[in-house]
Amino acid sequence: MWQSIKPEKILFLDIETVPMAATYDQLSESMKRFWDKKSRYLMKEDQTPAELYEQKAGIYAEFGKVICVVCGIFIEKEGKRFIRIKTLAGEDERKILEAFASILDRHSSTGQYLCAHNGKEFDFPFLARRMLINGIKLPDILNVSGMKPWETPFLDTLEFWKFGDYKHYTSLDLLAHLFGIPSPKADIDGSMVGKVYWEDRDLQRIARYCRADVLALMQLFLRFRGEALVTPECIEEVQYEGE
C-alpha cells in the first residue's frame, strides 16, 4: 500500500500536548474527582494522583490540551522533491485547532491521507477529541467513527514497522538513527514538554522539537519506500503561526 500512494497526497504531522493545568491543585474539584478515578488504574504503589497528573495527564484528551501542531507535505518543483513545513503553536488551543481544521478541510479531497508516528493510537484521536471538546466541526478526514481500520485515511510509521507484532514499540528517534536520517539535536524529549511549557514558558523550544520530529517522520517515510532523502536545501518552512 505504501508504495502505491503518491507522497504528495499525504499530510504528515506531529502534535505536542500538555496537561490542561500546570498542576493537579489547579484543577477544578470536579476534574480532580475525574482524575482521581482514572488514576486508580494507572498509579504505581508509591505515586499520588497529583504526581501522576503532571507525568501523564497530557497524553489523555480529556485531561490535556494541544499546544503545537506541525504539518508537512512533499511538493515537486522543477523536477526536484521538496519538503514544506508549517507550524501552529500557542497558548490558545482553540485557535490552533481551528487553523489546523482549516488545513485539513483543504487536504480532505478524495484520495488524501494523514501520516504520523503512532498516529492511530495518539495524534489522530487526540486531535479529533480536542476539536469536539472545543466545539470545532470535525474535518472529514478525521471523522472516521464507524469505519473499519483499513477504511481510514491514516498511515502510521509505527504500525508499518511492527509488521504484525502488536507488542513492538520503536521510537521515531531510534528509527531515524537506524535509517541514517540526520536531524537537529533535540535538547528535549516528549517527557519534558509539560515542564518546558508550564515552568519554563518556552513554547518556541517545543515547536522546534516538534518540527524536527515531522522532518524525521517524512524522511523515514521515504526510507521505508527505498527512496532518497530530501536534502536540507530543499526543505522550506512557511510562515510560523503562533504567539
PEHUDA-V183314 format. One record per pair of residues at least 24 apart in sequence whose C-alpha atoms are under 10 Angstrom apart, sorted by the first residue. I is the first residue (numbers start at 1). GAP is how many residues later the second one is. Records with the same first field share a line. If there is no record, write none. Layout:
BEGIN
I->GAP ; GAP
END
This chain:
BEGIN
1->154
2->153 ; 158 ; 219 ; 220 ; 222 ; 223
3->219 ; 221 ; 222 ; 223
4->221
5->106 ; 107 ; 108
6->68 ; 105 ; 106 ; 107
7->66 ; 67 ; 68 ; 74 ; 105 ; 106 ; 211 ; 214 ; 215
8->65 ; 66 ; 67 ; 68 ; 73 ; 75 ; 104 ; 105
9->64 ; 65 ; 66 ; 98 ; 99 ; 100 ; 101 ; 102 ; 103 ; 104 ; 105
10->62 ; 63 ; 64 ; 97 ; 101 ; 102 ; 103 ; 104 ; 105 ; 143 ; 144 ; 145 ; 208
11->60 ; 61 ; 62 ; 63 ; 92 ; 93 ; 96 ; 97 ; 101 ; 102 ; 103 ; 104 ; 105 ; 143 ; 144 ; 207
12->58 ; 59 ; 60 ; 61 ; 62 ; 73 ; 101 ; 102 ; 103 ; 104 ; 105 ; 107 ; 143 ; 144 ; 202 ; 203 ; 205 ; 206 ; 209
13->56 ; 57 ; 58 ; 59 ; 60 ; 72 ; 73 ; 74 ; 101 ; 102 ; 103 ; 104 ; 106 ; 110 ; 111 ; 197 ; 198 ; 200 ; 201 ; 202 ; 204 ; 205
14->54 ; 55 ; 56 ; 57 ; 58 ; 73 ; 101 ; 102 ; 103 ; 104 ; 105 ; 108 ; 109 ; 110 ; 196 ; 197 ; 198 ; 199 ; 200 ; 201 ; 203
15->51 ; 52 ; 53 ; 54 ; 55 ; 56 ; 72 ; 73 ; 74 ; 101 ; 104 ; 107 ; 108 ; 109 ; 111 ; 112 ; 192 ; 195 ; 196 ; 198 ; 199
16->42 ; 43 ; 49 ; 50 ; 51 ; 52 ; 53 ; 54 ; 73 ; 107 ; 174 ; 177 ; 178 ; 190 ; 191 ; 193 ; 194
17->40 ; 41 ; 42 ; 43 ; 44 ; 47 ; 48 ; 49 ; 50 ; 51 ; 52 ; 76 ; 106 ; 109 ; 110 ; 173 ; 176 ; 177 ; 180
18->36 ; 37 ; 38 ; 39 ; 40 ; 41 ; 42 ; 43 ; 45 ; 46 ; 47 ; 48 ; 49 ; 50 ; 172 ; 173 ; 174 ; 175 ; 176 ; 177 ; 178 ; 179 ; 180
19->34 ; 35 ; 36 ; 37 ; 38 ; 39 ; 40 ; 41 ; 42 ; 43 ; 44 ; 45 ; 46 ; 47 ; 174 ; 175 ; 176 ; 178 ; 179
20->33 ; 34 ; 37 ; 38 ; 40 ; 41 ; 42 ; 43 ; 44 ; 45 ; 46 ; 47 ; 174 ; 178
21->32 ; 33 ; 36 ; 37 ; 42 ; 43 ; 44 ; 173 ; 177
22->31 ; 32 ; 172 ; 173 ; 175 ; 176 ; 177
23->27 ; 28 ; 30 ; 31 ; 34 ; 175
24->25 ; 26 ; 27 ; 28 ; 29 ; 30 ; 33
25->25 ; 28
27->36
31->31 ; 32
34->28 ; 29
35->27 ; 28
54->140 ; 141
55->136 ; 137 ; 139 ; 140
56->135 ; 138
57->137
58->133 ; 135 ; 136
59->63 ; 64 ; 67
60->62 ; 65 ; 66 ; 69 ; 70
61->61 ; 64 ; 65 ; 66 ; 67 ; 68 ; 69 ; 70 ; 72
62->64 ; 67 ; 68 ; 71
63->67
64->62 ; 66
65->26 ; 27 ; 28 ; 29 ; 61 ; 62 ; 65
66->24 ; 25 ; 26 ; 27 ; 28 ; 30 ; 31 ; 57 ; 60 ; 61 ; 64 ; 65
67->24 ; 25 ; 26 ; 27 ; 28 ; 29 ; 30 ; 126 ; 130 ; 136 ; 139 ; 140 ; 175
68->25 ; 28 ; 29 ; 135 ; 136 ; 138 ; 139 ; 142 ; 143 ; 173 ; 174
69->27 ; 28 ; 30 ; 31 ; 54 ; 58 ; 138 ; 141 ; 142 ; 145
70->30 ; 137 ; 138 ; 139 ; 140 ; 141 ; 142 ; 143 ; 144 ; 145 ; 170
71->29 ; 32 ; 43 ; 44 ; 45 ; 139 ; 140 ; 143 ; 144 ; 147
72->43 ; 139 ; 142 ; 143 ; 145 ; 146 ; 163 ; 164 ; 165 ; 166
73->141 ; 142 ; 145
74->144 ; 156 ; 161
75->159
77->157
80->150 ; 154
81->147 ; 148 ; 149 ; 150 ; 153 ; 154
82->147 ; 148 ; 149 ; 150 ; 151 ; 152 ; 153 ; 154
83->132 ; 135 ; 136 ; 147 ; 148 ; 149 ; 150 ; 151 ; 152 ; 153 ; 154
84->131 ; 150 ; 151 ; 152 ; 153 ; 154
85->126 ; 129 ; 130 ; 150 ; 151 ; 152 ; 153 ; 154 ; 155
86->125 ; 128 ; 150 ; 151 ; 152 ; 153 ; 154 ; 155
87->120 ; 121 ; 123 ; 124 ; 150 ; 151 ; 152 ; 153 ; 154 ; 155
88->119 ; 151 ; 152 ; 153 ; 154 ; 155
89->114 ; 115 ; 117 ; 118 ; 151 ; 152 ; 153 ; 154
90->113 ; 114 ; 117 ; 151 ; 152 ; 153
91->106 ; 112 ; 151 ; 152
92->150 ; 151
93->37 ; 38 ; 41
94->36 ; 37 ; 39 ; 40 ; 41 ; 42
95->39 ; 147
96->35 ; 145 ; 146
97->30 ; 31 ; 33 ; 34 ; 37 ; 39
98->33 ; 36 ; 37 ; 38 ; 39 ; 40
99->142
100->27 ; 31 ; 39
101->26 ; 27 ; 30 ; 35 ; 36 ; 37 ; 38 ; 39 ; 40 ; 41
102->37
103->36
104->34 ; 35 ; 36 ; 37 ; 38
105->33 ; 34 ; 35 ; 36 ; 37
106->33
107->32 ; 33 ; 34
108->31 ; 32 ; 33 ; 34 ; 45
109->31 ; 32
110->31 ; 43
111->42
112->29 ; 41 ; 42
113->28 ; 39 ; 40 ; 41 ; 42
114->27 ; 28 ; 38 ; 39 ; 40 ; 41 ; 42
115->38 ; 39 ; 40 ; 41 ; 42 ; 99 ; 102 ; 103 ; 106
116->38 ; 39 ; 40 ; 41 ; 42 ; 43 ; 56 ; 97 ; 98 ; 101 ; 102 ; 105
117->38 ; 39 ; 40 ; 41 ; 42 ; 43 ; 44 ; 53 ; 54 ; 55 ; 96 ; 97 ; 99 ; 100 ; 101 ; 103
118->37 ; 38 ; 39 ; 40 ; 41 ; 42 ; 51 ; 52 ; 53 ; 54
119->35 ; 36 ; 37 ; 38 ; 39 ; 40
120->29 ; 32 ; 34 ; 35 ; 36 ; 37 ; 38 ; 39
121->35 ; 37 ; 38
124->30
155->66
156->61 ; 65
157->60 ; 61 ; 63 ; 64 ; 67
160->61 ; 64
161->63
172->41 ; 42 ; 44 ; 45 ; 48
173->40 ; 43 ; 44
175->41 ; 42 ; 45
176->37 ; 40 ; 41 ; 43 ; 44 ; 47
177->39 ; 43
178->42
179->40 ; 41 ; 44 ; 45
180->39 ; 40 ; 43 ; 49
181->34 ; 35 ; 36 ; 38 ; 39 ; 42 ; 48
182->30 ; 33 ; 34 ; 37 ; 47 ; 49 ; 50
183->29 ; 30 ; 32 ; 33 ; 36
184->24 ; 25 ; 27 ; 28 ; 29 ; 31 ; 32
185->24 ; 27
186->24 ; 26 ; 27
203->39 ; 40
204->38 ; 39
207->33 ; 35
211->26
END
